[in-house]
Amino acid sequence: MSARDPADLLSVVHPAVRRTAVVLLHGLCSTPDELLTVQSALRSSGYPVHPMAIGGYSFDAGAPLQHALPYERWIDAIEARVKTLRAQHERVLLVGISAGSSLALGAAIRCGSDVDALVLMSTTLRFDGWAIPRTRMLLPLAFYTPLGRFWQYRECAPYGVKNERVRAWIERELRHRKVSRAGSSVLGVSHLREHDRLIRHVKRNLHQVQCGTVLALHARQDEVASLANLDILARGLRCREFRSVVLHNSYHMISIDNDRQQVARETVAFADALAHGIGAPGTSGALPLHLVPA
C-alpha cells in the first residue's frame, strides 16, 4: 500500500485546527528537542507547529561559549513570531517548558490579546524542589556581582528525569556533547541572571496576562520546582479558565520522562478545545487551582 499524499492528509484536518498556530518554547540554553514528543503529537493532529530557537537564549551549537542576551530580547523574538502568525492564523497558542514557561508568560504579558492560550510545563517561578540546595539563596551574589565571573552551573543527575533508561542515555550524550535532550551540560551565569530577571518581571506582572485559557502541567516529584509554583499561577493569573494537571511518575523534564505521552495528549486535547472554541478540557468558566491526578 502506497503512502498517502500529504495533501490528502491535510484535507482531513479541520479548518479550525489549521487556523491555530502553536509556538514551542524550550528550556534555558537548550534546544527544541526537549519538546519533540509534543511537537510530533501536535503535527500529527494537523496543527501548524513552530518550535523556536532564540538567539542568546537557546543553545548555539556553533558557538564555543554560550552568551545570553537580555531577556527582553528573548521576548522581542517571540513577539515578532506571534505578530507574523496572527497575520496568518486566527489563534496563537504558546507552549513552554521550565524557563520556556516563564518565557511564554513574559510573551503573553507583552503581546496581550495576540496570545490566545498557554500551556505551561514545569513552571519555575520559584526554585524550591527537593533537589535544590539551601545555598541557592546565595546565587544573587553570582548573578549580580563580579563573583559571577568565576562561577557556572554544571548539570548533574538526575537531569530532571526519573526514568533511569532515559537518564543513562542523557549521561552518555553529555560525555560526548555539550547538550542533550534535557538541556546544556553547563549553564553560565549570564543565562541564569537573565532568567532570574525574567522570573522577577513575570511575577510582578502575572496579573497582566490576558489570554483566556491556561493549562499547567507539573510533576508532583519535580526536583527543581515544587507544586507551590501552581499556587503562584492560580493566585496571580486573571484568565477565564485555568486548569492544572499533576503528574505522578516524572521529575522536572516531563516532556521526555515517564509521563511524556500523557503530556502530549493533554496538550493536544487543550489545543483541540481552543481550536474549536469549547474551553479548556475539564473546565467550566472561571476556576481556582484545579489539580487533576495522572
N, C-alpha and C positions, 0 to 999 in steps of 0.2 A: 504494500500500500504506500503510495507516494505521500510525502509531507504536504500539508495544506499550505496554500499560498498565504503569506502574511496578510494580504489584503482581505482574504476571506475571514481570517480570524478577527481582523479589525471590524468587519461588517457586523459581527455578532455582539460587539461591545455596545452597551447602552450609551447613547449620546451624552447623558449626564456624567458618565464616567470619563469620557474623553474630554469633557469640559472642566474637569477637576485636576489641576496640576498639583503634584506633590514634590516638595523640596526636602531632601535628606541632608541633615547636618550631623556629622560625626563628632567624636570627642576631640579633646585638646591635643594638638600636634600629632594627629593620627591621619587616617585615610578613609575614604568612603567604603572600604572593605568591611568596616565594622557593621555596616547595615546591609550587607549583601543579601541576607535571608529575607529581610523586609522588602528590599528593592525587588527581588525576584518575585515575591508574592504579589506585590502591587502591580508590577508589569504584567504578570500572568493574568491579572484581573482586568487589564486594559488601561490602567492609569498612566498618564504621561508623568514619568518619574525623572527628577533632576537631582542627582547626587552632586553636592558642591564641594569643590576643592578651593579653599580660600587662602590667598596669599598672606603670609605672616601669621596664619592660624593652623593650617594643615601642614602635615609633614611634607617636606620638599626633598624628594629623593636625589635631586641634582645638586643640593647644597651641602658643603662639607660641615657647616654648622647651621643649626636652626635658630633663626632670629624672629621674634614676634613683632608684629606691628601693633599699634594701639587698637584696643578693642573696638573703638568707633569705626575703624577702617574695616573690621570684620563685618560689622552691621551694615556699613555702606555697601559692601559687596552683595549681601543678602537683599537689601532694599532694592538695588538695581535689578537683581534677578526677579524679585517679586513684581516690580513695575512692568518688566518685559512680559512676564507670564500673565499679568492681569489684562494686558492688551490682547492676549490670545485665548484666554480661558475665563470662565465665569467664576471659578473658585480657586483659591490657593490654600493648600494645607502644608504646614511646616511640621516636620518630624525630626526630633533631635534626641541624641543620647548623651548622658553625662554633661560635659561642658556644652555639647550641642543643644541640650535643653535650655541652658542659660542663654545661648545664642538665639534660639527660637523665641524665647521670651523677650530678649532685647530687641529683636527684629519686630516682634508684634507691638511692642511699645512704640517703636519708631514708625512703623507702617500703618498703624491704626486699622481702619476697616478694610484695607487692602489684603489683610490676612484673615481668612475666614475661620480657621480652626488650628489647633495644635495637638500633636501627640508628643508627650514629654516622657522620655525613658530615663530612669535612674537620675532624676533631677538632683543636682548637687548645689543647693543654696547654702547648705551647712555641712561641713566635713565632720561628721560625728558617728561614723560607722565603727564596728567593733575592732577593726584593724588600724584605726587612726591613733597614733601615739599622742600622749598629752603634750609632748614637746611641740606639736604643731602650732600652739599658741605663740611660739617664738618666731614663726615664719615671717611675719611683717618686718622683722629685722633684716631678713634676707631680701624681701621684696622691695623695701623702700629705703634701704641704707646701702652704703658701699660694700657691706659684708656680702651682699649677693653675688659679687664678682667671684667669690671663692666657693660657691655652692651650687649644686644641681641635684635634682631628684632622680634616682635610678629605680625603675620598676623592678619589683620582685614578686615572688609567689605570694598569694595565689593568682596574681594578674587579673583580678576581677572575675575569676572563673571558678566555679565549683566542680565542673566536670573534669575529672582527673585526666582523661584522654586528651581533651582539648587543651588543658593546662600544659601537659607534656609536649604537645605539638607547638604551643607558643614558646616554651622554653627552647625547643630545638630551633625554631625560627630565629629567636633573638641571639642564639650563639653565632649565627652566620649573617644576620641582617640587623639594621638599626630600627626596624619597625616590624610589627606583626599585626594580625587581625585585631589584637587587643590594644594597639597603640605603639607609640615610640618607646624604645628601651630607656631613654633618658629625657627628662623634661628640664629645660633650662629655666633660669629664674625669670627671664623676660616673658615667657609664655604664662608662667604661674602668676606673675604680677598682673598681667593684663586680664587673666581670668578672674583674679581676685577683684580687680576694678570693675569688671563686668558684673560679677555677683552683687557687689555693693550697689551698682546702678540699678540692677533688676529688682533687688529687694526694696529699694526706695520707691520704685515706680511701678510695682506689680499691679497696683490698682488701675493703672492706665491701659492695661491690656484690654482691647475692645472686642476681640473675636468672640463669637457666640458660644463655641463649644471647645472643651479641652478634655483630653484623655491623658491620664498619668499612669504609667506602668512602673512598678518599683518592686524590687526583691525584698522580702522580709529579712533575709540574711545579708543584705548589701553591706560589704565590709568598709565602704567609703562613706556612704550617706545613709543614715537611718530613715525609718518611716516618718520621723518628725518633719522631713522635707515635704511630705504630702500635706501635713498640717499647715506649713507655711503657705503652700499653694492654695489650700482650701480657704484659709483666712484672708489671704491677700488678693486673690483673683475676684473680679466682679463679673465674670462671664455668666451667661444664661444657664449653661449646663456644664457641670463638672463631674467627671467620673474617674475613680481611681481603681486600679486592679493590682492587688498584691500577689506576687508570685512566690512560690514556696520551695523552689528547687534550683535557685540560681544565686550568684553573687552580683556584683555591680554590672558586669557586661552581659546584660540579659539577652542581647541580640545574637550572641554566639554561645550562650550557655545552655543548660538543660531545658529551659523554658522557651527557647528561641522560636519554636513552631507556634506556641500559643501567642507569643509576642507578635509574630507575623499575622496570625489570624485576627487578633484583636485590632491590629492596625488596619487591616483590610476591611473589617466589619465597620470600624469607625469611619473610614473613608467612604464606604458604601452609604452609610447613614447620612453623611454630609452631602454626597453627590445627589442623593435622592430626596434630600430635604426632610428627613424624618427624625432628626435629632440624634444625639449620641445613643448608641445601644444601651439599654438598661436605665435610661434616664427619662424623666417626665417633668419638664420645667426646671426651675432653679433648684439646685441641690446643695446640701452641705457635703462634707467629706463622705465619700461612699466607698467602702472597702469591699472588694469582691474577691473571694478566695480562688486560687487557681484550681 
